Amino acid sequence: MKLFSLEGQIALVTGASRGLGFAMASALASAGATVILCARSRTSLEAAAESIRKTGGDVDIEPFDLTDQNAIRNGVRNVLARHGRIDVLLNNAGICEWSDFLQSTVDMWQRTMDTNVTAAYLLAQEVARPMIERGHGRIINVGSYVSVLGREKLQAYVASKHAVAGLTKSLGAELGRHGIRCNGICPGYFLTDMAEPVTSNPQMKEIVRSHISVGRWGNPEELGGVAVFLASEASSYMNGQMLMVDGGVSEILSFSMSVV
C-alpha cells in the first residue's frame, strides 16, 4: 500500500483559487487526486486550475458562493453528477475581518460565521450522505492557531475557528463508525493575502516573526504535506484531531531579545 497516494480519489477543496487553499489543492493533485477547486470567481478558479494542469494535475472547477446555502447544495450535486463521488472534502475557505470590539458589528460577525462555520457544516453534511452510503470518506476542516488561543481585534474570526474545531470533533465522533474520518489543520502565520494587515507593516511583521520559534513565517506550500497526510491512508487511525501547523506559536512562546 502506498500510504500517501491519492490515486483515483476525488477531492473537493473550497477557497482553492489562491493562498493556502490553492497550495493544498495542488498538493492533493500531485498525490494523484482529481481535485475540484471551489470559490466564488470562475475566472480565478480557471487560472488556478490551469496552473495545476501545467504540473500534470487532474483538476476541475465548481464556482459557488459559500454564503448561499442553495448554491452549496447545488455545487455538491454538480460535482457528484460529474465525478460520481467525493472521497475528500477540504473545508478551507474563510474570511477574517479586523476590528476593535466596540466598533465591530453584527453584520461582520454574521458574515464570518456564515463563511467560516455554516458553510463548513453544510458542505460536510452534503458530502457525508454519499460517503456514508459508500462507507468511506475524509473530511478536513481548516481551523487556525486561534482555534485554541485568543486574539484581540478578531472576535468573530477567533470564535469561528474555535467553532470549526468543535465541529470537527463532533463530526469525527458521529461519522467515524461509518468509515468517515474528520480531522482539522490549524495554520499559524503564513504569507498569504489574509495576513496582509500584518505583513504590510514591516514592524508588525517582524514582531510576529520574533514570536515564532522556528524564526520565520510559513509558506503556503508547507501545508501541502499535512493535507495529503490527512486525506490519505497514512492517517487511517486518526479521527477528531486538530493538527497545529504553526511553527510552534500555539504551544511555544518565543521572543527575540532584539524586539522585546
Phi, psi and omega per residue, in radians:
M1 nan 2.302 3.042
K2 -1.542 1.787 -2.982
L3 -0.987 -0.635 -3.040
F4 -1.793 0.178 -3.131
S5 -1.406 2.417 3.036
L6 -2.063 0.412 3.134
E7 -0.975 2.277 3.104
G8 1.410 0.003 -3.116
Q9 -1.584 2.598 3.096
I10 -1.919 2.113 -3.070
A11 -2.125 2.249 3.093
L12 -1.827 2.146 -3.072
V13 -2.166 2.154 3.114
T14 -1.634 2.753 -3.086
G15 1.043 0.676 -2.928
A16 -1.699 0.074 -3.063
S17 -1.447 -0.226 -3.109
R18 -2.832 3.066 2.996
G19 1.012 -2.460 -3.078
L20 -1.118 -0.642 3.137
G21 -1.096 -0.782 3.113
F22 -1.116 -0.741 -3.135
A23 -1.081 -0.745 -3.141
M24 -1.247 -0.681 3.083
A25 -1.075 -0.719 3.116
S26 -1.080 -0.712 3.131
A27 -1.153 -0.714 3.102
L28 -1.090 -0.719 3.104
A29 -1.125 -0.705 3.123
S30 -1.107 -0.497 3.120
A31 -1.452 -0.018 3.036
G32 1.943 -0.061 -3.112
A33 -1.349 2.635 2.861
T34 -1.480 2.088 -2.999
V35 -1.899 2.251 3.055
I36 -1.781 2.029 -3.116
L37 -1.527 2.300 -3.138
C38 -2.196 2.391 3.040
A39 -2.992 -3.116 -3.111
R40 -1.370 -0.683 -2.985
S41 -1.567 2.027 3.084
R42 -1.099 -0.683 -3.124
T43 -1.067 -0.802 3.128
S44 -1.137 -0.680 3.131
L45 -1.147 -0.710 3.134
E46 -1.116 -0.676 3.102
A47 -1.147 -0.736 3.123
A48 -1.145 -0.717 3.137
A49 -1.112 -0.713 3.131
E50 -1.098 -0.668 3.113
S51 -1.090 -0.719 3.125
I52 -1.228 -0.675 3.119
R53 -1.066 -0.617 -3.127
K54 -1.107 -0.396 3.103
T55 -1.678 0.134 3.099
G56 1.634 0.116 -3.103
G57 -1.401 2.635 3.093
D58 -1.679 2.046 -2.973
V59 -2.487 2.624 3.080
D60 -2.413 2.908 3.110
I61 -2.242 2.679 3.056
E62 -2.572 1.654 -3.114
P63 -1.321 2.297 2.947
F64 -2.831 2.812 -3.103
D65 -1.599 2.107 -3.087
L66 -1.252 -0.163 3.065
T67 -1.608 -0.011 -3.135
D68 -1.882 1.866 -3.044
Q69 -1.106 -0.678 3.103
N70 -1.155 -0.636 3.112
A71 -1.132 -0.662 3.089
I72 -1.074 -0.874 -3.126
R73 -1.054 -0.794 -3.139
N74 -1.143 -0.651 3.127
G75 -1.083 -0.782 3.115
V76 -1.113 -0.733 3.126
R77 -1.089 -0.689 3.118
N78 -1.091 -0.756 3.130
V79 -1.123 -0.767 3.126
L80 -1.106 -0.652 3.132
A81 -1.146 -0.655 -3.110
R82 -1.421 -0.648 -2.978
H83 -1.977 -0.175 3.043
G84 1.525 -0.449 -3.127
R85 -2.899 2.941 2.984
I86 -2.273 2.056 -3.128
D87 -1.565 -0.570 -3.063
V88 -2.329 2.236 2.972
L89 -1.962 2.166 3.073
L90 -2.011 1.770 3.138
N91 -1.435 1.617 -3.084
N92 -1.861 -0.532 -2.991
A93 -0.992 2.417 3.100
G94 -2.884 2.795 3.066
I95 -2.210 2.758 -3.107
C96 -2.472 2.053 3.117
E97 -2.046 2.226 -3.122
W98 -1.596 2.430 3.075
S99 -2.975 2.506 2.899
D100 -1.029 2.521 -3.060
F101 -0.972 -0.794 -3.063
L102 -1.269 -0.267 3.070
Q103 -1.736 -0.100 3.136
S104 -1.271 2.815 -3.073
T105 -2.246 2.813 3.089
V106 -1.115 -0.596 3.104
D107 -1.076 -0.741 3.090
M108 -1.077 -0.781 3.124
W109 -1.036 -0.827 -3.060
Q110 -1.187 -0.707 3.097
R111 -1.024 -0.764 -3.116
T112 -1.151 -0.799 -3.135
M113 -1.145 -0.696 3.135
D114 -1.062 -0.771 -3.069
T115 -1.385 -0.783 -2.988
N116 -1.483 -0.496 -3.034
V117 -2.037 -0.991 -3.055
T118 -1.076 -0.722 3.126
A119 -1.109 -0.723 3.114
A120 -1.111 -0.748 3.097
Y121 -1.042 -0.848 -3.071
L122 -1.214 -0.725 3.093
L123 -1.077 -0.751 3.109
A124 -1.067 -0.716 3.126
Q125 -1.113 -0.750 -3.112
E126 -1.174 -0.697 -3.122
V127 -1.423 -0.417 -3.107
A128 -1.147 -0.586 -3.103
R129 -1.040 -0.960 3.094
P130 -1.196 -0.509 3.075
M131 -1.106 -0.722 3.116
I132 -1.083 -0.709 3.123
E133 -1.064 -0.617 -3.131
R134 -1.550 -0.257 -3.141
G135 1.250 0.509 -3.090
H136 -2.862 2.451 3.065
G137 2.990 2.831 3.079
R138 -2.340 2.260 3.058
I139 -2.043 2.183 -3.121
I140 -2.119 2.083 3.133
N141 -1.853 2.388 3.126
V142 -1.680 1.985 3.056
G143 -1.657 -2.263 -3.114
S144 -2.967 2.880 2.998
Y145 -1.046 -0.410 3.082
V146 -1.475 0.188 2.913
S147 -1.235 -0.315 -3.112
V148 -2.211 -0.033 -3.125
L149 -2.267 2.859 3.003
G150 -1.708 2.827 3.113
R151 -2.720 2.247 -3.117
E152 -1.190 2.706 3.083
K153 1.187 0.188 -3.132
L154 -2.329 0.817 -3.008
Q155 -0.980 -0.938 -3.076
A156 -1.164 -0.724 -3.119
Y157 -1.121 -0.819 3.134
V158 -1.081 -0.785 3.127
A159 -1.083 -0.717 -3.117
S160 -1.150 -0.662 -3.112
K161 -1.333 -0.503 2.945
H162 -1.120 -0.690 3.135
A163 -1.131 -0.677 3.101
V164 -1.056 -0.715 3.111
A165 -1.109 -0.753 3.111
G166 -1.125 -0.727 3.095
L167 -1.056 -0.767 -3.134
T168 -1.026 -0.800 -3.110
K169 -1.189 -0.689 3.131
S170 -1.148 -0.764 3.109
L171 -1.132 -0.694 3.096
G172 -1.041 -0.708 -3.135
A173 -1.140 -0.684 -3.048
E174 -1.522 -0.600 -3.020
L175 -1.667 -0.258 -3.098
G176 -0.985 -0.666 -3.124
R177 -1.174 -0.262 3.116
H178 -1.693 0.160 -3.137
G179 1.460 0.261 -3.126
I180 -1.932 2.093 3.100
R181 -1.720 2.385 3.125
C182 -2.194 2.052 3.136
N183 -2.344 3.002 -3.105
G184 -2.372 2.797 3.069
I185 -2.078 2.303 3.126
C186 -2.037 1.636 3.132
P187 -1.250 2.636 3.001
G188 -1.679 -2.278 -3.107
Y189 -1.534 1.918 3.129
F190 -2.072 2.656 -3.120
L191 -1.421 1.473 -3.135
T192 -2.317 3.028 3.096
D193 -1.042 -0.617 -3.103
M194 -1.106 -0.474 -3.128
A195 -1.516 0.038 -3.035
E196 -0.970 -0.635 3.098
P197 -1.017 -0.458 3.104
V198 -1.645 -0.822 -3.052
T199 -1.173 -0.392 3.133
S200 -1.288 -0.226 3.111
N201 -1.899 1.807 -3.051
P202 -0.942 -0.667 -3.136
Q203 -1.171 -0.790 3.112
M204 -1.121 -0.718 3.134
K205 -1.033 -0.708 -3.135
E206 -1.253 -0.657 3.086
I207 -1.064 -0.791 3.104
V208 -1.067 -0.819 -3.127
R209 -0.999 -0.671 -3.096
S210 -1.170 -0.328 3.131
H211 -1.624 -0.085 -3.128
I212 -1.625 2.104 -2.972
S213 -1.097 -0.480 3.112
V214 -1.443 -0.071 2.982
G215 1.449 0.297 -3.126
R216 -2.819 2.834 2.983
W217 -1.299 2.744 3.097
G218 -1.467 2.626 2.995
N219 -1.689 2.435 -3.083
P220 -0.884 -0.638 -3.106
E221 -1.068 -0.355 -3.104
E222 -1.296 -0.133 3.029
L223 -1.544 -0.232 -3.039
G224 -1.034 -0.806 -3.102
G225 -1.123 -0.612 3.122
V226 -1.177 -0.726 3.111
A227 -1.081 -0.776 3.123
V228 -1.106 -0.747 3.117
F229 -0.980 -0.872 -3.088
L230 -1.263 -0.433 3.131
A231 -1.454 -0.308 -2.990
S232 -1.808 3.091 3.103
E233 -1.265 -0.140 3.093
A234 -1.093 -0.414 3.141
S235 -1.965 0.567 -2.978
S236 -1.083 -0.348 3.139
Y237 -1.951 0.389 3.068
M238 -1.855 2.363 3.132
N239 -2.736 2.353 3.089
G240 1.282 0.380 -3.077
Q241 -1.820 2.582 3.042
M242 -1.999 1.946 -3.111
L243 -1.540 2.138 3.122
M244 -1.453 2.124 3.111
V245 -2.168 1.374 -2.894
D246 -2.470 0.281 3.140
G247 1.157 0.210 3.119
G248 1.750 0.002 -3.030
V249 -1.011 -0.716 -3.040
S250 -1.345 -0.311 -3.102
E251 -2.102 -0.337 -3.072
I252 -2.260 2.050 3.091
L253 -1.698 1.951 -3.050
S254 -2.055 2.370 -3.128
F255 -2.154 2.364 2.968
S256 -1.484 2.224 -3.094
M257 -1.137 -0.297 3.112
S258 -1.318 -0.258 -3.102
V259 -1.872 -0.673 -3.083
V260 -1.161 nan nan
